[in-house]
Amino acid sequence: MTTGDASAPPGAPTSSARVASVGAGALAAFGAAALGAGLGRSILTAYLPLILEGIRDSPLLIGIVMTANPITGILVPLAVGGPADRLRRHGGDAARALVLGGAIVGAVGMLAVATLVSTGYLELALAAIVAYAGLAAGMTMHRSLVAERFAPPLWARATGAQEIGLFVGAMLGLGVGATIVVAAPLPFVIGAVLVVLVALPTLGHPLLASRRGASVAAPRPSRPRLGDYLSILRRPGARVVIMVEALWVFGYAALPAFFLLYSEEVLDLRPVTASGLLLGFAVLAGAATVVAGNARTLEHRRRAALVSALGLGIGLAWVAVGTTPIAVAPGLLVAAIGFGVISALGFPLFSAFAARDETGTITAVFFATRSLAAAMALVASGALIALVDDYRAVFAMGVAPVLASVVLLIALRAPPVRRG
């Protein structure tokens, strides 16, 4: 690969209208909406399985219900990504509406979960679909702003700000979720309010207030076009990166849904203590994400992702053979660092193979692929746990795909650099 920043393929517009520098405070405000999404997702993903287990103890059914997250993550980005690009090309801008609307719909879904905690699997699955769909819509548009409105050297930092927001939100969500010991609906009610409130700094951010360089032509309505998405996947480098991302997600996506149950069954930890363990994981991952933001070129990002994926695979394997908190701690530490780095670098790597007017499209492909891999991971891990009757299987299942991604990263080549 080249050592320069090969982030603009032939035909891509220049980055002169993009933000070339940004302070830490502005980045934090930009990432606030991601904090809300992380908070909502963590409450749903960590504590909805506990409610479902109280209704009926079935790991396979829990895994199926929790596919509400990846299924909406497949369909919602594809529904909004391409149309948002075409709207922007004609002077429109869906950023503010989708970020705000997504937060509101996500909050409504969480309130529905709170109302239905004592019903059944089907009712809770439908409520979860609404919640996850709203969060997915907001995150799709939010992530697309990274490639559209930041200069390429800042992509890792901007993505890192969002990922840190997700981590911080996840930590807050776990803290809020601990109120489940007081009343089962309480975490979802508190979470619904916070999801909307913490999105406000992003909604007031200048990057959402106006779009740089927008044309003045009237917006035209549009529908999702399959060809827009397939055109991205026809590019060899883009295919490699999206395969790498799919392998990463398949390796770790089921961990949050089953971690509290794993902690109880294998490590003999109470939910509050297990939540603390997750908090520590998130802190380490967040610190690694900050460091990963310093990778300003495609080659630096590739190398950092390669080493970090190797670390994540080793960490998962370590945890899979341990049975006590002390025994699994080193594996969790290594896995957290690896996870934090690849979380910040996956989207910037993929964005290098797209033009600037494809930001919504590439984000849709990125999120939809991640969600498809997550759905497969949830069902596969639920079935595997039921088969072997051991929650450690959720860690063992992720080792091979994560290590396979290392081979693909070794072979990754940069896109042609735009000249002139």
C-alpha positions, 0 to 999 in steps of 0.5 A: 500500500502507499503511505499517503492518504489515499482517501479520494478515488478518481472523480471524487470532489476535493475536500476544500469545503470540508472541516480541516481542523477541529477542537476536542470540545467541538468533536465531543459535541459532534459525538453527543448523538452517538452517546445517546445511541450507545446509551439506548442500545446498551440498556436494550442489549444488556437488560432486555435479555434479562427480562426475556429470561424471566419470562422464559429461559431459552437462549435460542429465543433470546438470541432470535428476539435480540436480532431486532437490533441487527435486522433494523440495522440492515433495513433502516440504513439502506432505506435512508442512506442512498436517498439522503445522498440524492437529496443532498445533491439537489440542495436538501439536507436530511441530517438534522431531521434524521438525527432528531427523529431517530432519537425520538423514535428510539425513545418511544420504542424504549418506553414501549419496552417499559410498558410491556415488560410483563407481557411476552416475547413477541410484544417485547420484540416489536417494541425493541424493533421500534427502538432499534430502528430509531437509533439506527436511522439517527446513527446512519445519518450521523456517521455519514457526516464524517466522510462528508464534512470532515477532511480525510485526515480527520476521519479517524478522529471524527469516527473516534468521537462517535465511538467514544460517544457510544462507549460513554453512552454504553457505560451510562446505559449500564449504570442506568440499567442497574436500576432494574433491581428497583423496578424492571421498567425503570431503566427503559424509562430513564433511558428514553428521556436521556436518549433525546436529551443527550442528542441536543448538543449534536443537533445544535452543532454547526455541522448540522445547522448548515451544509458547506457547499450545498447547491441551491437547486430544489430537493427532489424526492427519491427512493433507495436504489439497489444499484447505488449500494452494489456500485460500492461493493464492485470496488475490490478494496471496498469489498475487502474492507467490508468483509473485514468489518463483517468478520469483526462484527460476527466475532464480537456482536453477540457478546453484549447480549449474553455477557451478563448471563455469561458472567452469572453462569460462568464467573458467578457474578451478580448483574451489578458486578458484571456491569462494572466489568463491562464498564472497565471494558468500555473505558479501556476500549474508549482509551484505545479509540482515542489513540487510534484517532491519530492514524491519519493515513490509510496505511497507518489505519490498515496496520493499526487495524491488523495488529488490533484485530490480532489482539482481539482474537487472542483476547477472545480465545483467552476468555473462552478458556477461563472460568474465574474473573481473575483468569479472564481479566487479561484476555478482556484487557487485550480484547478491549484494546483491540476492539477500541482500535478497530471500532475507530478505524473500520469506517475510515478504511471503508470511506477511502474507497468512496466519493464525497457524494456517496457518504450516505450510501457508503454508510448504509452499506457499512451499517447494513453489512455490520447488522447482517453479520450481527444477526448471524452472530446472535442466532449462531451464538444462541444456538451454540450456547444451547448446544454445548450448554456453556456461555463461554461458547460466545467468546470461542465462536468469535476467535476464527473470524476475527483472526481471518480478518488479519489475512484480508488486511494484509492483502488490502491495497489502497485505491488510486489517488486522485490527481489534480 
